[in-house]
Amino acid sequence: QVRLVASGRGLVQAGGSLRLSCAASGRIFRVGLMAWYRKAPGKQRELVARITTGVITNYPDSVKGRFTIARDNAKNTVALQMNSLKPEDTAVYYCNAQDHLNGADYWGRGTQVTISS
């Protein structure tokens, strides 16, 4: 089992920045891909950023150039730096890790991010 604990929730004005962090514990040797997802009211959960163990990243167009994901394999953490925030970035953000042995997904508790216009 892998436990993920996220931190960094907040209320920010449009154009501002916020950093989310997520710490993994437990059977961390099973952790492969790590990612951040978000879910806004009335919308489906969507991928925000993903990073491999080899630190290859990918982002959807909606956040590309504004969000940056980074991981520290030594500390078993993954962070999401969000810049130039927009009201449409308002959502509950979830940290995710994938078990590279069996493909199972582990999820942290969501953290609320609210962007005011």
N, C-alpha and C positions, 0 to 999 in steps of 0.2 A: 504494500500500500504506500502511496505517496500522498503527503499532505501539503497543500499549498495555502499560504497565508498572504493575502494581499494587503497593501496599505497605500495611502495617498489619496483618499477620497477628498472631494472639495467642490466649492462653488467659485467659479472664476468668470471674469468678464470676457466677452468676446475679444479675441486678439491676444489673450493671455496665454500662460503656459502652466502646465501641471505635470508632475512626474508620479507615475505609479510604480510600485515595487511589489515583487512577489518572491517569497522565500519558500523553497522546497525542502521538505524533510521526509524522513522515513527511508524507503527503498529507492534512494535517489540514483542508484546505479542503473535503474530501469528507465530513467528519464531520457527521452530522445528529443523530439521536437518540443519546443515551448512556444506558447502563443498567447495573445490577448484577443478576446472577443468582446463584443458589446451587444447589449439588447436595449433598444429604446421602446417606450410604450407604443404598442400597436404595430411594432415591426418585428421581423424575425431576427434571431441572433445572427450577427455577422462577424466574420474574421476582420480584425483590425491590423494585426501584425503577427508574423511568424518567424521563428529563428531556429536553425538547425544546431546541432552540437558543434558543427564546424563553422558556426556564426554566419551562415548564408541566410539572408533575410528576404522576405517579400511582403508587400503591402498592397491593399486594394487602391484603386485610383483615388478614392474618396479621402484618403489620408496621406497618400504618397507625397513626400516633400515636407510634410508637417510633423509626422510622427516618426520616432526612431525607437526600435526595439534593440535591446542589448542584453547579453547574459554574461554572467560570471560563473563559469563552471566550477571554479575553486570554492566559491561561496554558495553555489546552488541557488542563485538568484537570477531573476529576469526583471528588467525594468522597461517601462514605456515612457519615453519623453514625448510630451504632446505640446506642440507650439502652434501659434496662430489658430487658437481654438475658435470654433464656430458654435452657434447655438445648436446646430444639427449634430454636434458631437455629444450632446447630452444623452446619457445612457447609463446603464449599470455595466460596468466593465468587469470581465471575468478573466482570471489567469487560468491557463490550460497547460497541461503537460501530457505528452503521449508516451505510453509505455512502449519502448522500442522492441520489447520481446514479444508482446502479445497484442499490441495495437490499442490497448485500453486507454481511455481518456480519464484524466484526473482533473478535477475542477476545484478552484478556490471559491470562497464565498465572494459574491459580487461586491464591488465598491462603487458607490454612486458618484458620478461626475456630472455636474450641472454647469452649463455655460449660459450666462445671462447676456442678453443683447444690449 
